[in-house]
Amino acid sequence: MGVGVAQDLAQTGHDVLLIDVSDDLLERAERQIARNVRLHHLVRPGAGRQDVDAVMRRIRLTTEYDVLADAEFVVENVTEDWELKSAVYQRLDDICGPLCVFGANTSAIPITRIAAATRRAPLVLGMHFMNPVPLKPAVEVVRGRHTSDETVEAAEALLAQMGKEAIVVQDSPGFVSNRVLMLTINEAVFLVQEMVATAEEVDEIFRRCFGHPMGPLETADLIGLDTIVRTLQVLQASFGDDKYQPCPLLKAMVDEGLLGRKNGRGFHTYGSEGGRSLPGRGGDGGDR
């Protein structure tokens, strides 16, 4: 997700600091962004070719947080693990200037809880980007209990510069998108587990009957099955409702290392460039 946000910001003329935990991950991100910029005009109708070198010059890759001392806006994309996220926000709060806005790109953790891990609650809001970021025209923006009007306006202005609309909603675990989407995906996995349909058949119904560009299990693969499980667990803990209990098949697939597009195998299988290959119908990472 951070790769997509960095690419979109750089493509729209912003200088970007992309921070990750290791040089290996940053090198992989750099290659992925360069490849995606080269292909962007092919997957986004009306988009012209962009100078890859010019876009890449706007992105500085580093493992050091200190470079954020002069940042105006931080978009956080840490995995859905509260201990990791809260530690990152405490570190950001110490380094970033007092007027720097924090945009939490979280799947389900309440923005008010994130803001409480900082000393700048009015400057914290949710910015829930969807994958693939450069192709999406809107972003779910979440106003926490203490988020100021000025912070929302700053986020709306940044997104407008990226060619995106901000859809502003109030804070709640999972917000609008994932309270609905995670239940849809989880039920789709139950259908596969119960052998009502294969993953390909489930997705085909949503594509061909409802006109969705992707079915729920293709979407799960794109997000990452490990992220789906963690998001469901956050929702279950937040609401105390067992309807968010992750399907046993979903948890088993994550335990097996079947994570979706990020490693090539989930409910469908993918080539080295992330494209779909013909799905299987057995129990070894294809349709299940």
C-alpha positions in Angstrom: 0.0 0.0 0.0 2.8 2.4 0.8 4.3 1.7 -2.6 1.0 2.8 -4.3 0.7 5.9 -2.2 4.3 6.9 -2.8 3.9 6.3 -6.6 0.7 8.4 -6.8 2.1 11.3 -4.8 5.3 11.4 -7.0 3.3 11.1 -10.2 1.3 14.1 -9.2 4.4 16.3 -8.5 5.0 15.8 -4.8 8.4 15.1 -3.2 8.1 11.9 -1.2 10.0 10.3 1.6 9.4 6.5 1.6 10.4 4.8 4.8 10.5 1.1 5.5 12.3 -1.2 7.9 15.0 -2.6 5.6 17.0 -1.7 2.5 15.9 -4.9 0.8 12.2 -3.9 1.1 13.1 -0.4 -0.1 14.9 -1.8 -3.2 11.9 -4.0 -3.9 9.6 -1.0 -3.6 11.8 1.1 -5.9 11.6 -1.6 -8.6 7.9 -2.0 -8.2 7.2 1.7 -8.4 9.4 2.1 -11.5 7.6 -0.8 -13.2 4.2 0.5 -12.3 5.0 4.0 -13.6 6.0 2.5 -16.9 2.7 0.6 -17.2 0.5 3.3 -15.8 -0.7 4.7 -19.1 -1.7 1.1 -20.2 -4.0 0.5 -17.2 -5.5 4.0 -16.7 -7.5 5.2 -19.7 -6.5 8.7 -20.7 -3.3 8.8 -18.8 -0.2 9.7 -20.8 3.2 8.3 -20.5 5.3 9.7 -17.7 9.0 10.1 -17.4 10.0 7.2 -15.1 13.3 8.9 -14.1 11.5 12.2 -13.3 9.0 10.4 -11.0 11.7 8.3 -9.3 13.8 11.5 -8.6 10.9 12.8 -6.4 11.1 9.7 -4.1 13.7 9.4 -1.5 13.9 5.9 0.1 15.3 5.4 3.6 15.1 3.5 6.8 15.7 6.6 8.9 12.8 8.4 10.5 14.8 11.6 11.2 14.3 12.7 7.6 10.7 13.5 8.6 11.6 16.4 10.7 10.5 18.9 8.0 7.6 16.8 6.6 4.3 18.5 6.2 2.1 15.4 5.9 2.8 11.8 6.9 0.7 8.9 5.5 1.2 5.8 7.8 0.8 2.4 6.2 2.0 0.0 9.0 0.4 -3.4 9.2 -2.7 -3.8 11.4 -0.8 -4.5 14.6 -1.6 -2.1 17.4 1.7 -2.5 19.2 3.6 -1.8 16.0 1.4 1.2 15.0 1.4 2.8 18.4 5.2 2.6 18.6 5.5 4.2 15.2 3.2 7.1 16.1 5.1 7.8 19.3 8.3 8.0 17.2 6.7 10.2 14.6 5.3 12.5 17.2 8.8 13.1 18.6 10.4 13.7 15.2 7.8 15.6 13.1 7.2 19.3 13.4 4.2 20.5 15.5 2.1 21.3 12.5 2.7 18.0 10.6 -0.6 16.2 9.8 -0.7 12.4 10.4 -2.9 10.5 7.9 -3.5 6.9 9.2 -4.0 4.5 6.3 -5.5 1.8 8.6 -8.0 -0.9 7.8 -10.0 -1.0 11.0 -8.2 0.6 14.0 -10.2 3.6 15.3 -8.6 6.9 14.4 -9.4 8.3 17.9 -7.3 5.5 19.4 -4.4 6.2 17.1 -4.6 10.0 17.9 -4.4 9.2 21.6 -1.0 7.7 21.0 0.2 11.2 20.0 0.3 14.7 21.4 -1.4 16.1 18.4 -4.9 14.5 18.3 -6.4 17.5 16.3 -3.9 16.8 13.5 -4.6 13.1 13.1 -7.2 11.6 10.7 -7.8 8.5 8.7 -6.9 8.3 5.0 -8.0 4.9 3.9 -6.6 4.4 0.4 -7.7 1.5 -1.7 -5.5 -0.7 -3.9 -4.3 -0.1 -6.5 -3.9 3.5 -5.2 -3.0 5.2 -8.5 -6.2 3.9 -10.2 -8.7 4.8 -7.5 -10.6 8.2 -7.8 -11.6 8.5 -4.1 -10.3 8.0 -0.6 -12.3 7.2 2.6 -11.3 10.0 5.0 -12.1 9.4 8.6 -12.6 12.2 11.1 -11.6 11.1 14.6 -13.2 12.5 17.7 -10.7 15.3 18.0 -9.8 15.8 14.4 -9.9 19.5 13.5 -11.7 21.0 10.5 -8.4 22.4 9.3 -6.9 18.9 9.3 -9.8 17.5 7.2 -9.3 20.5 4.8 -5.6 19.8 4.5 -6.3 16.1 3.6 -9.0 17.1 1.1 -6.5 19.6 -0.5 -3.8 17.0 -0.7 -6.1 14.4 -2.3 -7.4 17.0 -4.8 -3.8 17.6 -5.9 -3.6 13.8 -6.4 -6.8 13.9 -8.5 -8.9 12.2 -5.9 -12.1 13.0 -4.0 -12.2 12.7 -0.2 -15.4 11.0 1.1 -15.4 12.1 4.8 -17.0 9.7 7.4 -17.0 9.6 11.2 -14.8 7.3 13.2 -15.8 3.7 13.9 -13.8 0.5 13.8 -13.5 -0.5 10.2 -15.2 2.8 9.1 -17.7 2.2 6.3 -15.7 0.3 3.7 -14.2 -2.5 5.9 -17.2 -3.0 8.1 -19.0 -4.1 5.0 -16.2 -5.5 2.9 -14.7 -7.8 5.5 -18.0 -9.5 6.2 -18.5 -10.0 2.5 -15.1 -11.5 2.1 -15.5 -13.7 5.2 -18.8 -15.0 4.0 -17.4 -15.7 0.5 -14.6 -17.8 2.2 -17.3 -19.7 4.2 -19.0 -20.6 0.9 -15.7 -22.0 -0.5 -15.1 -23.9 2.8 -18.6 -25.4 2.7 -18.1 -26.4 -1.0 -21.1 -24.4 -2.2 -18.9 -22.9 -4.9 -15.2 -22.6 -5.9 -13.4 -19.3 -5.5 -13.5 -18.7 -9.2 -17.3 -19.3 -9.2 -17.9 -16.9 -6.3 -15.8 -14.2 -8.0 -17.5 -14.8 -11.4 -20.9 -14.2 -9.9 -19.9 -10.8 -8.5 -18.2 -9.8 -11.7 -20.8 -11.0 -14.2 -24.0 -10.7 -12.2 -23.3 -7.5 -10.3 -20.8 -5.9 -12.6 -18.0 -5.6 -10.0 -14.5 -5.3 -11.5 -13.3 -7.9 -9.0 -14.9 -10.6 -7.0 -14.6 -10.7 -3.2 -11.9 -13.4 -3.1 -9.8 -11.7 -5.8 -10.1 -8.6 -3.7 -9.0 -10.5 -0.6 -5.9 -11.7 -2.6 -5.2 -8.1 -3.6 -5.4 -6.8 0.0 -3.5 -9.8 1.5 -5.2 -12.7 3.4 -3.1 -11.9 6.4 -4.4 -8.4 6.4 -7.9 -9.7 6.1 -7.5 -11.9 9.2 -6.0 -9.1 11.3 -8.7 -6.7 10.2 -11.5 -9.1 11.1 -9.8 -9.7 14.5 -9.7 -6.0 15.1 -13.4 -5.7 14.3 -14.3 -8.7 16.5 -12.4 -7.2 19.4 -13.8 -3.8 18.9 -17.5 -4.8 18.7 -17.4 -8.0 20.7 -19.4 -9.6 17.9 -18.7 -13.1 16.7 -20.0 -12.3 13.2 -16.5 -11.0 12.6 -14.8 -14.3 13.6 -12.4 -15.2 10.7 -13.5 -18.3 8.7 -11.3 -21.3 9.7 -10.3 -21.8 6.1 -9.0 -18.2 5.9 -6.9 -18.6 9.0 -5.6 -22.0 7.7 -4.5 -20.4 4.4 -2.6 -17.7 6.2 -0.9 -20.3 8.4 0.1 -22.1 5.2 1.6 -19.0 3.8 -1.0 -18.5 1.1 -1.3 -14.7 1.3 -2.6 -13.7 -2.1 -0.9 -11.5 -4.7 2.0 -10.4 -2.4 3.5 -13.9 -2.6 1.7 -15.3 -5.7 -0.8 -17.7 -4.1 -4.1 -17.2 -2.3 -7.5 -18.1 -3.5 -6.1 -17.7 -7.0 -2.5 -18.0 -8.3 -0.5 -15.2 -9.8 2.6 -14.8 -12.0 5.7 -12.9 -11.1 4.2 -9.6 -12.2 1.0 -10.1 -10.1 -1.2 -11.1 -13.0 -3.8 -13.9 -12.6 -3.0 -17.4 -13.9 -5.5 -20.1 -14.3 -6.9 -21.0 -10.9 -6.7 -24.5 -9.6 -9.6 -26.4 -8.0 -7.7 -28.4 -5.4 -6.5 -27.6 -1.9 -3.0 -26.3 -2.8 -3.5 -22.6 -3.0 -5.9 -22.4 -5.9 -9.6 -22.3 -5.6 -10.6 -24.0 -2.4 
